[in-house]
Amino acid sequence: MTKTLVRDETIPEAPSVDPAEIEKFRKMAADWWSPTGKFAPLHKFNPARLTYIREAAVKQFGLEAGAKRPLEGLRLLDAGCGGGLVTEPMARLGAHAVGLDAGDANIKAAMVHADSVHVDVDYRVGTVEGLIAANEPKFDIVLALEVVEHVQDAAQFLKDCASLLAPGGLMVTATLNRTAKAFALAVVGAEHILRWLPVGTHDWNKFVTPEETQKALTEGGLELIDTVGVSFAPLSGRWSVTRDLSVNYMVTATRKKV
């Protein structure tokens, strides 16, 4: 199942790409699939967001909830996929999953893991601008998870992602709210006190409020479906979907069928 690395040569000129952010994650790429490594928080966060995405897709497309591969036949884009922690599970659920990231080290780590567990994923080094320029066919599902806070222009990035969504499709965005609580927990707590993440992983100034995310998606031609929070319970050590948007949150939207 070994594949050739696909690269978009327009990456250096892509407006969404922040070279400093790419370099930051390049240095951590080897840790993507280690549940105790630098990306341990994402491994703990993953069950909640994967369940939410699956349930949202089942509802949006009228799929069989109990099916082993409910996303069979759907084309999915995971924009800013990192090491593939969501892309690979989506492929396991039956989707033709395209994992896109501007960092080659991330994509290489994702490809190595997918190959080792025999999961077929279409991984590419590239940007959403590159897909748009190449007239990439539209996707049934577009994911932009924990990437919005790492791009140069969050609003434009979300609009570009929205432009790749097919009519009747589902877009899911997950990011961090720009609040004092988010600064205290996601930056001070997670990076400086608990050391869950390397210091400097997040820049609070690049966090995006739910209102800003919703505005970008609607300006991108989408209709909002749902906005939920994702909260951590210290006693259980688990994340769950809640109505508290003050730190982590997810937004789902669709493009109306013509």
C-alpha positions in Angstrom: 0.0 0.0 0.0 3.1 2.3 -0.1 2.3 5.5 -2.0 4.1 8.3 -3.7 4.1 11.6 -1.7 1.9 14.1 -3.6 3.1 17.7 -3.2 1.6 21.0 -4.2 4.5 23.2 -5.3 2.4 26.4 -4.7 2.7 26.0 -0.9 5.2 28.8 -0.3 2.9 31.3 -1.9 -0.3 30.1 -0.3 -1.9 33.0 1.8 -3.2 30.6 4.5 0.3 29.2 5.3 2.2 30.5 8.3 5.8 29.3 7.9 6.5 29.5 11.6 3.5 27.3 12.3 4.6 24.7 9.7 8.1 24.6 11.3 6.6 24.3 14.7 4.7 21.1 13.8 7.5 19.7 11.6 9.6 19.4 14.7 6.9 17.4 16.5 5.8 15.2 13.5 7.4 12.0 14.8 5.1 12.1 17.9 1.7 12.3 16.1 0.7 8.7 16.8 2.2 8.4 20.3 -0.7 8.6 22.9 1.9 9.7 25.5 3.9 12.1 23.2 3.5 15.8 22.4 0.0 15.2 20.8 -1.4 13.2 23.8 -4.1 15.9 24.3 -5.4 15.2 20.8 -5.5 11.5 21.5 -7.7 12.2 24.5 -9.8 14.7 22.6 -10.3 12.4 19.6 -13.1 10.1 20.8 -15.4 13.1 21.5 -14.8 14.8 18.1 -14.9 11.5 16.1 -18.2 10.5 17.6 -19.6 14.0 17.0 -18.5 14.0 13.3 -19.8 10.5 12.7 -23.2 11.3 14.2 -23.4 14.6 12.3 -22.6 12.8 9.0 -25.2 10.1 9.7 -27.8 12.7 10.3 -26.9 14.9 7.4 -26.8 12.1 4.8 -29.5 9.8 6.3 -27.0 7.0 6.9 -27.3 3.8 8.9 -26.1 4.7 12.4 -25.0 1.2 13.3 -23.2 0.4 10.1 -19.5 -0.5 10.3 -18.6 1.8 7.4 -21.4 4.4 7.3 -19.4 6.9 5.2 -19.0 4.4 2.3 -19.2 6.3 -1.0 -18.6 9.8 0.5 -15.7 11.9 -0.4 -14.0 13.7 2.6 -11.4 16.4 2.9 -9.4 16.8 6.2 -7.8 20.2 5.7 -4.7 20.7 7.9 -4.8 17.0 8.8 -1.5 16.9 10.7 -0.5 13.3 11.3 -3.9 11.9 10.3 -5.5 11.4 13.7 -8.9 12.1 12.2 -8.3 11.3 8.5 -7.4 7.7 9.2 -10.5 6.9 11.3 -12.7 8.6 8.7 -11.2 6.3 6.1 -11.9 3.3 8.4 -15.6 4.4 8.4 -15.6 4.0 4.7 -15.0 7.5 3.4 -12.6 8.2 0.5 -10.5 10.4 2.7 -8.1 13.1 1.4 -5.7 14.3 4.1 -4.2 17.6 3.3 -1.4 19.4 5.1 1.3 22.0 4.2 3.9 20.2 6.3 5.6 17.3 4.5 6.8 15.8 7.8 3.2 15.6 9.1 2.0 13.9 5.9 5.0 11.5 5.9 4.1 10.5 9.5 0.5 10.0 8.5 1.4 7.9 5.5 3.7 5.7 7.4 1.0 5.0 10.1 -1.7 4.3 7.5 0.5 2.0 5.6 1.5 0.1 8.8 -2.2 -0.6 9.7 -3.3 -1.1 6.1 -5.7 1.8 5.8 -6.1 3.4 2.4 -5.9 7.2 2.7 -5.2 9.8 0.0 -2.6 11.9 1.7 -1.2 15.1 0.0 1.2 17.8 0.9 -0.7 20.9 -0.1 -3.1 23.7 0.7 -6.8 24.4 0.1 -5.8 27.2 -2.3 -3.9 24.6 -4.3 -7.0 22.3 -4.5 -9.1 25.3 -5.6 -6.6 26.3 -8.3 -6.5 22.7 -9.5 -10.3 22.6 -9.8 -10.5 19.7 -7.4 -13.9 17.9 -7.4 -16.1 19.0 -4.5 -16.2 17.0 -1.3 -19.2 15.6 0.6 -17.5 16.3 3.9 -14.9 19.0 4.7 -13.2 19.0 8.1 -11.1 21.9 9.4 -10.1 20.7 12.9 -7.6 22.4 15.2 -6.1 24.2 12.2 -8.0 27.5 12.0 -5.9 28.9 14.9 -2.7 28.2 13.0 -3.3 29.9 9.6 -2.6 33.4 8.6 -6.1 34.5 7.8 -8.7 32.4 9.6 -11.8 33.9 7.8 -10.4 33.4 4.3 -9.2 29.9 5.2 -12.7 29.0 6.3 -14.3 30.5 3.2 -11.8 28.6 1.0 -12.7 25.3 2.8 -16.4 26.1 2.3 -15.9 26.6 -1.4 -14.7 23.0 -1.6 -18.0 21.6 -0.1 -20.5 20.0 -2.5 -24.2 21.0 -2.3 -25.9 19.1 0.5 -22.5 18.4 2.1 -21.3 18.8 5.7 -18.5 21.0 7.0 -17.2 20.6 10.5 -14.8 23.1 12.1 -13.2 22.8 15.5 -11.0 25.4 17.1 -10.3 27.5 20.2 -12.3 30.5 21.4 -10.5 33.8 22.0 -11.5 34.2 25.7 -9.6 34.8 28.9 -10.7 31.2 30.0 -9.2 29.8 26.8 -5.9 31.6 27.5 -5.8 30.4 31.0 -6.6 26.7 30.2 -5.2 26.2 26.6 -2.1 28.3 26.9 -1.1 28.8 30.5 -2.5 25.6 31.8 -1.9 23.1 29.0 1.5 24.5 27.9 3.1 26.1 31.0 1.7 24.3 34.0 0.5 20.8 32.9 3.0 20.6 30.0 0.5 18.8 27.9 1.8 20.7 24.9 5.1 22.3 24.0 5.3 26.0 25.1 4.5 28.2 22.1 2.1 25.7 20.5 -0.7 28.3 20.6 -0.9 32.0 20.0 -4.0 33.3 21.8 -4.2 36.2 19.5 -5.0 33.8 16.6 -7.8 32.1 18.4 -11.2 32.6 16.7 -14.5 33.3 18.4 -17.6 31.3 17.4 -19.2 34.4 16.0 -16.2 35.0 13.7 -16.3 31.3 12.6 -20.0 31.4 11.9 -19.7 34.7 10.0 -16.9 33.3 7.8 -18.9 30.2 7.0 -22.1 32.0 6.1 -20.1 34.5 4.0 -18.7 31.4 2.3 -22.2 30.4 1.3 -23.0 27.8 4.0 -25.9 27.5 6.3 -25.2 26.9 10.0 -26.4 23.6 11.5 -25.0 23.4 15.0 -22.4 24.9 17.4 -21.2 22.9 20.4 -18.5 23.1 23.0 -16.0 20.4 23.9 -15.1 20.4 27.6 -12.6 18.5 29.7 -13.6 16.8 33.0 -10.5 16.7 35.2 -11.9 13.9 37.5 -12.7 11.5 34.6 -9.9 12.7 32.4 -12.4 12.7 29.5 -13.6 15.2 26.9 -17.3 15.5 26.1 -19.6 17.6 23.8 -21.3 20.3 25.8 -22.9 23.7 25.4 -19.9 25.5 26.9 -18.2 27.4 24.0 -15.7 29.3 26.2 -12.7 27.2 25.3 -13.0 24.5 22.6 -15.9 24.4 20.2 -17.1 22.9 17.0 -19.4 24.3 14.3 -21.2 22.3 11.6 -22.6 23.8 8.4 -24.0 22.7 5.1 -24.2 24.0 1.5 -27.8 24.2 0.5 -28.8 21.9 -2.5 -29.7 23.8 -5.6 
